[in-house]
């Protein structure tokens, strides 16, 4: 499937959410030796269940003034502080996250939102370059200064208004370090645990991204895959993971394994959020590209519409219309 199929793929993902069952993070497994994290629930935000809420629902609340990105980001940061010591899914949080959220709140007040990801917290697997945070691939060999530039997909997330919440643990070097590496273990972050059953394999290599979503530590996350590293941890941790066709998401700034197989992709607790994240990071949904105009029509498939004014609808032209929840 080529880049021009991005719109059809996103449409299929969003439409599929009507039929797909979403895992219930509140149905935590119990058993000997298991002490799974508690459900997030409202997390101090009345009426917002972090375990189940979708991006369109969050955007509707932001548009109505009943929720801010600052409040949402703070809730996730508190959740990380409370839960992450037990699952080791998040390596570090971004100290600028609340400033990013405040900037998004200002855009919402001024009616200048950039798309459905504006103000939405995103975690990144730690083999994806970020200019203000170290990118280690889980290895102490790379634990020095941050890269000078963002990965291409991170630049797109920032352009879309997403809040970069932090970096997630992974199987060191994305599992490319031994004949039989340990899934979810890295020298930088230790062993990631499956939030449902803490002594079970979280799979890898995008272990931290999947476990963080299962424990409701972020709204969405980015994983990477050469052969199973998104879909396996997604399935094992009960979340949605999508490996895009090769070339659909730019790989510049992502620690490589195979030029023929590597790709980054979206991970989320529901299909709608995964599809919207793919739309934001996809090279085919960039303004000015032929696929961008095609991709826009997929947006009304979710509980939102493209309204009048502005110039961006989920990162694409949308005939001069803008995203409105």
Secondary structure, DSSP 8 states (H G I E B T S, - for coil): --GGGHHHHHHHHHHHTTTS----TTS----TT-------TTTTSTT--TTT--HHHHHHHHHHTS--HHHHHHHHHHHHHHHHHHH--EEEE-TTHHHHHHHHHHHHHHT---STTTT-EEEEETTB-BTTB---TT-GGG-SS--SS--HHHHHHHHTT-EEEEEE--SGGGGTTSTT--TTEETTTEE---SSSTTS---SSSHHHHHHHHTTS-SEEEEEESSSTTHHHHHHHT-EE----TTSS--TTB--S-TTT-EEEEEESSHHHHHHHHHHH-GGGSTTSHHHHHHGGGGGGSS-EEESSSS-BTTB-GGG-EEE-
